[in-house]
Amino acid sequence: MAGIKKNIVIGTQLTERVKKHWPVDYLISYGGFSRARSGFFLILILFWGIQTAAQQRSCGLHERYDTAQLTQFTKKNTPSRLNVDNGLKLNSRSNHYIPLVFHIMLEEGRSPVTLNEIQDQIEVLNETFNAINPDLAYLPKDFRPFSANTGIQFCLAYTDHGIGPEPAIEQKSTELPYFGEQVNLQGKLLIKHEILGGFDAWNTQKYINIWISELSAYQGFATLPGEGPSDEAGIVIDPDFFGFHPNDHEKYPFNLGKTLVHEMGHYFGLLHPWGSEETCDSDDGIEDTPVQGKIYYGCPKHPQYSCGSADMYMNFMNYTDDNCLIFFTEGQKSRMWQMIDLYYPDLMRDQFCRDFDSGDSPVDDIWILYQAAPPALKLKRFTPAQSIVRYRLMDAAGRTVLSGSFYGESEKDIYLNNIAAGVYILFLQDEKKFVSRKFVFL
């Protein structure tokens, strides 16, 4: 709570953040979308060029909520109000994903957001929220005891109209500039209402809705838990700051997908470390984030001071560059789960993600192998199963390239003779669950 939390005494060991990333060739063992899976390795060599234009992070939270609203939100959601007194019971944290729905509204003539970009962005969310992002190794020693694995995992939601899973992605174009921030006379955002030319939110208690559209003044903004109309709950993000683009110098320094991580933190009730205003009397309501009286941009050297202790400028809720944002704290983790339990309890009880059932499923027993000549994906089942498994191969733009099913066979070949080089997603589904695998065909 503002003015009450005491600053943590942080040592002054000098640790310089290095502006670079490293080859990523690791596996995310369960869930999410890994950059290396099932024997097919997509190795991304990440490098940095010289920043050619000064850019600063800009979040729309303070444009959507004034100082009084943010102060009241912090007071209303202090831990003492959220824990035992309210009788909250934390949901199970295992084997559940939060489903994401993407509504994309871009200006005429702009290239569409691809399925591959969405998958990569979801992977960044899963890495950062589960503390397996490679740059965590560069967290200053002083702050390492506070780093948290939130245990929150995300996936792309799907619908099924009887022909296999369809990704929850809606996309159309508009002639209006900066459509993501346009409002009508009643102050309603056009992009969040179909009747106003945008897209209606899917059930905001069961999905997190993400609208992608151009913004003029900031990179993204999110609704805070319990604040505002429920049919507008979600995140709006500019397409220039969406996705994982390590080699795109035009998008640098916001090309690593951390903008959506930042906005997702707001969606789960986190404020900026300086709270409602840039003074040492304001606070974010989190005990283990030091009081911070200024905003940090770029990627400064550690330590930095503002209110008598070292500031966590590398926390995801700060304004530093993507390659400088590294971690959430244990206190932020607790706050996010409290917000989920209080405001979004059905997010963790979904049947809309890749885990339809936590038990054994025939798709769990399928191996996917690549055959070079003739080019094919070989689906091998090593135990008998009397159930239909449907498959669908989609390209990066979300178009179905091949689809079909097999029943009872121990092996199924998906021939790729007419498949162009590129990135593809293979979906396998039975009556219990579905899984996805990313492949690069050269």
C-alpha positions as CSV (number, residue, x, y, z in Angstrom):
1,M,0.0,0.0,0.0
2,A,1.3,3.4,-0.8
3,G,3.4,5.1,1.9
4,I,3.5,2.0,4.1
5,K,5.8,-0.6,2.5
6,K,9.4,-0.3,3.6
7,N,12.1,-0.5,1.0
8,I,14.2,-3.6,0.8
9,V,17.8,-3.0,1.5
10,I,19.6,-4.1,-1.7
11,G,23.4,-4.4,-2.0
12,T,25.4,-2.3,-4.5
13,Q,27.2,-5.0,-6.4
14,L,27.7,-3.7,-10.0
15,T,26.2,-6.0,-12.6
16,E,26.0,-4.7,-16.2
17,R,23.3,-6.1,-18.4
18,V,24.7,-7.2,-21.7
19,K,22.6,-6.2,-24.7
20,K,22.5,-9.6,-26.4
21,H,20.7,-12.9,-26.5
22,W,21.8,-16.4,-27.1
23,P,20.9,-19.4,-29.3
24,V,17.8,-21.0,-28.2
25,D,17.7,-24.7,-28.6
26,Y,16.1,-26.0,-25.5
27,L,12.8,-27.8,-24.9
28,I,9.8,-26.7,-23.0
29,S,8.8,-30.2,-21.8
30,Y,5.1,-29.9,-21.4
31,G,2.8,-27.4,-23.0
32,G,3.3,-24.1,-24.8
33,F,5.0,-24.0,-28.1
34,S,8.7,-24.8,-28.0
35,R,11.3,-23.8,-30.5
36,A,12.5,-27.4,-30.6
37,R,10.2,-30.4,-30.4
38,S,9.9,-34.0,-31.4
39,G,13.3,-34.2,-33.0
40,F,12.7,-31.2,-35.2
41,F,15.0,-28.4,-34.1
42,L,14.5,-24.8,-35.0
43,I,17.5,-23.0,-33.7
44,L,17.1,-19.3,-33.6
45,I,20.4,-17.3,-33.5
46,L,19.6,-14.1,-31.8
47,F,21.7,-11.0,-32.3
48,W,21.5,-7.3,-31.9
49,G,22.4,-4.4,-34.2
50,I,22.9,-0.8,-33.3
51,Q,19.8,1.0,-32.2
52,T,19.1,3.6,-35.0
53,A,16.3,5.5,-33.4
54,A,15.5,6.4,-29.8
55,Q,12.3,4.7,-28.7
56,Q,10.8,4.5,-25.3
57,R,8.2,2.1,-23.9
58,S,4.7,3.6,-23.5
59,C,1.9,1.8,-21.7
60,G,-1.6,3.1,-21.8
61,L,-2.5,2.2,-18.2
62,H,-2.2,5.7,-16.9
63,E,-4.3,7.0,-19.8
64,R,-7.1,4.6,-19.0
65,Y,-7.0,4.9,-15.2
66,D,-6.2,8.2,-13.3
67,T,-4.1,8.5,-10.2
68,A,-7.2,8.3,-7.9
69,Q,-8.4,5.1,-9.6
70,L,-5.0,3.4,-9.4
71,T,-4.6,4.4,-5.7
72,Q,-8.1,3.0,-4.9
73,F,-7.4,-0.2,-6.8
74,T,-4.2,-0.7,-4.8
75,K,-6.1,-0.2,-1.5
76,K,-9.0,-2.4,-2.5
77,N,-6.7,-5.3,-3.4
78,T,-4.2,-5.3,-0.6
79,P,-3.2,-8.9,0.6
80,S,-5.2,-8.5,3.9
81,R,-8.3,-8.0,1.9
82,L,-7.7,-10.9,-0.5
83,N,-6.6,-13.8,1.7
84,V,-8.2,-15.5,4.7
85,D,-10.9,-12.9,5.4
86,N,-12.4,-13.5,2.0
87,G,-12.2,-17.2,2.3
88,L,-10.5,-17.5,-1.1
89,K,-9.4,-21.0,-2.1
90,L,-6.6,-21.2,-4.6
91,N,-7.3,-23.3,-7.7
92,S,-5.2,-26.3,-8.7
93,R,-2.0,-25.0,-10.4
94,S,-1.2,-28.1,-12.5
95,N,-2.0,-29.2,-16.0
96,H,-4.1,-26.2,-16.8
97,Y,-3.6,-23.5,-19.4
98,I,-5.3,-20.1,-19.8
99,P,-6.8,-19.9,-23.3
100,L,-6.1,-16.8,-25.4
101,V,-8.3,-15.4,-28.1
102,F,-6.9,-13.0,-30.7
103,H,-9.0,-10.4,-32.5
104,I,-6.9,-8.6,-35.2
105,M,-8.0,-5.4,-36.9
106,L,-5.3,-3.9,-39.1
107,E,-5.3,-0.9,-41.5
108,E,-5.9,-1.7,-45.1
109,G,-2.9,-2.9,-47.0
110,R,-1.0,-4.1,-43.9
111,S,0.4,-7.7,-43.8
112,P,-1.8,-9.9,-41.6
113,V,-0.6,-11.3,-38.3
114,T,0.4,-14.9,-38.9
115,L,-0.3,-18.0,-36.8
116,N,3.4,-18.4,-36.5
117,E,3.7,-15.0,-34.9
118,I,1.0,-15.8,-32.4
119,Q,2.6,-19.2,-31.5
120,D,5.9,-17.4,-30.9
121,Q,4.3,-14.8,-28.7
122,I,2.5,-17.4,-26.7
123,E,5.9,-19.2,-26.2
124,V,7.4,-15.9,-24.9
125,L,4.5,-15.7,-22.4
126,N,5.1,-19.2,-21.2
127,E,8.8,-18.8,-20.9
128,T,8.6,-15.5,-18.9
129,F,5.7,-16.5,-16.7
130,N,7.4,-19.8,-15.8
131,A,10.9,-18.3,-15.3
132,I,12.6,-20.3,-18.1
133,N,13.5,-17.3,-20.3
134,P,17.2,-17.5,-21.1
135,D,17.9,-13.9,-20.1
136,L,17.0,-14.7,-16.5
137,A,20.6,-15.9,-16.1
138,Y,21.6,-12.2,-16.3
139,L,19.4,-11.1,-13.3
140,P,21.6,-9.2,-10.8
141,K,22.5,-11.4,-7.8
142,D,20.8,-8.9,-5.4
143,F,17.4,-9.7,-6.9
144,R,17.7,-13.4,-7.5
145,P,16.0,-14.4,-4.2
146,F,12.9,-12.6,-5.3
147,S,12.5,-14.2,-8.8
148,A,9.4,-16.3,-9.2
149,N,8.0,-19.0,-11.4
150,T,4.3,-17.9,-11.5
151,G,3.1,-21.3,-12.8
152,I,0.7,-19.5,-15.1
153,Q,0.6,-21.1,-18.6
154,F,-1.1,-20.0,-21.8
155,C,-2.3,-21.5,-25.0
156,L,-4.2,-20.6,-28.1
157,A,-7.9,-21.3,-27.7
158,Y,-9.7,-23.4,-30.3
159,T,-13.2,-24.1,-31.5
160,D,-14.3,-27.2,-33.3
161,H,-17.1,-27.2,-35.9
162,G,-16.8,-30.9,-36.6
163,I,-13.9,-30.7,-39.0
164,G,-11.1,-30.5,-36.4
165,P,-9.8,-27.7,-34.2
166,E,-9.8,-24.2,-35.5
167,P,-7.5,-21.6,-33.8
168,A,-9.4,-18.7,-32.1
169,I,-8.1,-16.0,-34.4
170,E,-10.4,-13.4,-36.0
171,Q,-8.9,-11.0,-38.5
172,K,-10.1,-8.2,-40.7
173,S,-9.0,-4.8,-42.0
174,T,-10.2,-1.3,-41.5
175,E,-9.8,2.1,-43.2
176,L,-9.8,4.0,-39.9
177,P,-6.3,4.9,-38.6
178,Y,-5.3,3.8,-35.1
179,F,-8.5,1.8,-34.8
180,G,-7.3,0.2,-31.5
181,E,-7.9,3.4,-29.6
182,Q,-11.0,4.8,-31.4
183,V,-14.1,5.3,-29.2
184,N,-17.7,6.3,-29.8
185,L,-19.6,9.1,-28.1
186,Q,-20.3,6.9,-25.1
187,G,-16.6,6.1,-24.7
188,K,-16.8,2.5,-25.9
189,L,-13.8,1.2,-27.8
190,L,-14.8,0.4,-31.3
191,I,-12.4,-2.5,-31.6
192,K,-14.1,-4.4,-28.7
193,H,-17.6,-4.4,-30.2
194,E,-18.8,-6.0,-33.4
195,I,-21.7,-3.6,-33.7
196,L,-19.1,-0.7,-33.8
197,G,-17.0,-2.4,-36.4
198,G,-14.7,-4.4,-34.2
199,F,-14.9,-7.9,-32.6
200,D,-16.9,-8.9,-29.5
201,A,-15.0,-10.5,-26.7
202,W,-15.4,-14.2,-26.1
203,N,-16.6,-15.0,-22.6
204,T,-14.2,-13.0,-20.5
205,Q,-14.5,-15.4,-17.6
206,K,-13.2,-18.3,-19.7
207,Y,-10.8,-16.6,-22.1
208,I,-8.3,-13.8,-22.2
209,N,-9.2,-11.6,-25.2
210,I,-6.3,-9.9,-27.0
211,W,-7.1,-7.3,-29.6
212,I,-4.3,-6.4,-32.0
213,S,-4.6,-3.1,-33.8
214,E,-2.6,0.1,-34.5
215,L,-2.2,2.6,-31.6
216,S,-0.9,6.1,-31.9
217,A,0.4,7.1,-28.5
218,Y,1.4,3.8,-26.7
219,Q,2.3,0.2,-27.4
220,G,-0.5,-1.4,-25.5
221,F,-3.0,-1.2,-22.6
222,A,-4.9,-3.6,-20.5
223,T,-8.0,-3.6,-18.2
224,L,-7.4,-4.1,-14.5
225,P,-9.3,-6.9,-12.7
226,G,-12.8,-5.9,-11.7
227,E,-12.5,-2.5,-13.3
228,G,-14.8,-1.5,-16.1
229,P,-17.4,-3.4,-18.2
230,S,-16.8,-7.1,-18.3
231,D,-17.4,-7.3,-22.1
232,E,-14.3,-5.0,-22.6
233,A,-12.0,-7.0,-20.3
234,G,-8.7,-7.8,-22.1
235,I,-5.6,-6.4,-23.7
236,V,-5.1,-4.1,-26.8
237,I,-1.6,-4.2,-28.4
238,D,-0.1,-2.5,-31.4
239,P,1.1,-5.1,-34.0
240,D,4.5,-3.4,-34.2
241,F,5.2,-4.6,-30.6
242,F,3.6,-8.1,-30.9
243,G,5.5,-11.3,-31.4
244,F,9.1,-12.5,-31.2
245,H,11.3,-10.9,-33.9
246,P,14.9,-11.2,-32.7
247,N,16.4,-10.2,-36.0
248,D,14.0,-7.4,-36.9
249,H,15.9,-4.1,-36.3
250,E,13.0,-2.0,-37.2
251,K,11.1,-3.4,-34.2
252,Y,14.1,-3.2,-31.9
253,P,14.2,-2.5,-28.9
254,F,10.6,-3.9,-28.5
255,N,11.0,-7.0,-30.7
256,L,11.1,-9.8,-28.1
257,G,7.5,-10.1,-27.1
258,K,7.8,-8.5,-23.7
259,T,5.2,-5.8,-24.4
260,L,2.4,-8.4,-24.1
261,V,4.1,-9.9,-21.0
262,H,4.0,-6.4,-19.4
263,E,0.3,-5.9,-20.3
264,M,-0.6,-9.4,-19.1
265,G,0.8,-8.4,-15.8
266,H,-1.6,-5.5,-15.7
267,Y,-4.5,-7.8,-16.7
268,F,-3.6,-9.9,-13.6
269,G,-3.6,-6.8,-11.3
270,L,0.0,-5.7,-11.3
271,L,0.8,-2.0,-11.4
272,H,4.0,-0.3,-12.4
273,P,6.6,-0.3,-9.6
274,W,6.1,3.4,-9.1
275,G,2.4,2.9,-8.4
276,S,0.0,5.6,-9.3
277,E,2.6,8.5,-9.7
278,E,6.3,9.1,-9.8
279,T,7.0,9.8,-6.1
280,C,8.5,7.8,-3.2
281,D,5.1,8.1,-1.5
282,S,3.4,6.0,-4.2
283,D,3.6,2.2,-4.4
284,D,2.4,-0.8,-6.4
285,G,1.1,-2.6,-3.3
286,I,3.6,-5.5,-3.7
287,E,5.9,-6.1,-0.7
288,D,9.0,-7.4,-2.4
289,T,9.2,-4.7,-5.1
290,P,11.2,-1.7,-3.8
291,V,9.5,1.7,-3.8
292,Q,10.5,3.4,-7.0
293,G,10.1,7.1,-7.6
294,K,11.1,7.4,-11.2
295,I,10.5,5.6,-14.6
296,Y,13.4,3.8,-16.3
297,Y,13.8,3.6,-20.0
298,G,16.4,1.9,-22.2
299,C,18.6,-0.6,-20.4
300,P,20.5,1.1,-17.6
301,K,23.4,-0.3,-15.5
302,H,22.8,-1.9,-12.1
303,P,22.4,-0.5,-9.5
304,Q,20.0,2.4,-10.0
305,Y,18.5,4.3,-7.1
306,S,15.4,6.5,-6.6
307,C,14.0,6.0,-3.0
308,G,17.0,4.9,-1.0
309,S,17.4,1.4,-2.4
310,A,18.2,-0.3,-5.7
311,D,15.3,-0.3,-8.1
312,M,14.1,-3.3,-10.0
313,Y,14.3,-1.7,-13.4
314,M,14.5,-5.1,-15.0
315,N,11.1,-6.2,-13.6
316,F,8.6,-7.0,-16.3
317,M,6.3,-4.1,-15.0
318,N,8.9,-1.5,-15.7
319,Y,9.4,0.6,-18.9
320,T,12.9,-0.7,-19.9
321,D,13.6,-2.3,-23.3
322,D,12.6,-5.8,-24.1
323,N,16.1,-7.2,-23.7
324,C,16.3,-5.6,-20.2
325,L,13.0,-7.0,-18.8
326,I,13.7,-10.3,-17.0
327,F,11.5,-11.3,-14.1
328,F,8.4,-11.2,-11.9
329,T,8.8,-11.4,-8.1
330,E,7.2,-13.8,-5.6
331,G,5.0,-11.0,-4.4
332,Q,3.8,-10.3,-7.9
333,K,3.2,-14.0,-8.4
334,S,1.0,-14.1,-5.2
335,R,-0.9,-11.0,-6.4
336,M,-1.6,-12.5,-9.8
337,W,-3.0,-15.7,-8.4
338,Q,-5.1,-13.8,-5.9
339,M,-6.6,-11.8,-8.8
340,I,-7.3,-14.9,-10.8
341,D,-9.0,-16.6,-7.8
342,L,-11.1,-13.5,-7.1
343,Y,-11.9,-12.1,-10.5
344,Y,-11.2,-14.8,-13.1
345,P,-11.9,-18.1,-11.3
346,D,-13.1,-19.9,-14.4
347,L,-9.9,-19.2,-16.4
348,M,-8.3,-22.2,-14.8
349,R,-11.3,-24.5,-15.3
350,D,-11.3,-24.4,-19.1
351,Q,-12.1,-27.1,-21.7
352,F,-10.8,-24.9,-24.5
353,C,-7.1,-25.6,-24.6
354,R,-4.8,-28.4,-25.6
355,D,-5.5,-30.4,-22.3
356,F,-9.0,-31.7,-22.8
357,D,-8.3,-34.4,-20.2
358,S,-5.5,-34.9,-17.7
359,G,-5.6,-38.7,-18.2
360,D,-4.0,-40.9,-20.8
361,S,-4.9,-40.2,-24.4
362,P,-4.1,-41.9,-27.7
363,V,-2.4,-38.8,-29.0
364,D,0.1,-39.0,-26.1
365,D,1.4,-42.3,-27.6
366,I,2.0,-41.0,-31.1
367,W,5.5,-40.3,-32.3
368,I,6.0,-37.9,-35.2
369,L,9.0,-38.8,-37.5
370,Y,10.2,-37.1,-40.6
371,Q,10.9,-39.0,-43.8
372,A,13.1,-37.3,-46.4
373,A,12.3,-39.3,-49.5
374,P,9.6,-39.1,-50.4
375,P,9.0,-36.2,-48.0
376,A,6.5,-37.1,-45.4
377,L,5.6,-36.9,-41.7
378,K,5.1,-40.4,-40.3
379,L,2.7,-40.8,-37.4
380,K,3.6,-43.9,-35.4
381,R,1.3,-45.4,-32.7
382,F,3.1,-47.9,-30.5
383,T,0.1,-49.3,-28.6
384,P,-3.3,-50.4,-30.0
385,A,-6.0,-47.8,-29.7
386,Q,-9.6,-48.0,-31.1
387,S,-10.1,-44.3,-31.4
388,I,-10.1,-41.8,-34.2
389,V,-7.2,-39.4,-34.3
390,R,-7.6,-36.4,-36.6
391,Y,-4.7,-34.4,-37.9
392,R,-4.4,-31.0,-39.6
393,L,-1.4,-29.3,-41.0
394,M,-1.6,-25.5,-41.1
395,D,0.8,-22.9,-42.5
396,A,2.0,-19.8,-40.7
397,A,-0.9,-17.8,-42.0
398,G,-3.4,-20.2,-40.4
399,R,-4.5,-21.9,-43.6
400,T,-5.2,-25.6,-43.6
401,V,-2.7,-27.4,-46.0
402,L,-3.6,-31.0,-45.3
403,S,-6.1,-32.7,-43.0
404,G,-7.4,-36.2,-42.4
405,S,-7.7,-38.9,-39.8
406,F,-6.7,-42.5,-38.9
407,Y,-8.3,-45.2,-36.8
408,G,-6.7,-48.3,-35.5
409,E,-3.7,-48.2,-37.8
410,S,-0.2,-48.3,-36.1
411,E,1.2,-45.9,-38.7
412,K,0.0,-43.0,-40.9
413,D,2.0,-41.2,-43.6
414,I,1.3,-37.5,-44.4
415,Y,3.0,-36.9,-47.7
416,L,4.5,-33.4,-48.3
417,N,5.4,-33.5,-52.0
418,N,3.5,-30.3,-52.8
419,I,4.3,-28.4,-49.5
420,A,6.4,-25.2,-49.9
421,A,9.3,-24.4,-47.6
422,G,8.2,-22.6,-44.5
423,V,6.9,-22.9,-40.9
424,Y,3.9,-25.3,-40.3
425,I,1.9,-26.4,-37.3
426,L,0.6,-30.0,-37.0
427,F,-2.4,-30.6,-34.8
428,L,-3.4,-34.0,-33.5
429,Q,-6.8,-34.5,-31.8
430,D,-8.8,-37.3,-30.3
431,E,-11.9,-37.2,-28.1
432,K,-9.8,-36.4,-25.0
433,K,-7.2,-33.8,-26.0
434,F,-5.2,-32.3,-28.8
435,V,-1.5,-31.4,-29.2
436,S,0.4,-29.2,-31.6
437,R,3.9,-29.4,-33.0
438,K,5.8,-26.8,-35.0
439,F,7.9,-27.8,-38.0
440,V,10.2,-26.0,-40.4
441,F,10.3,-27.5,-43.9
442,L,13.3,-26.4,-45.9
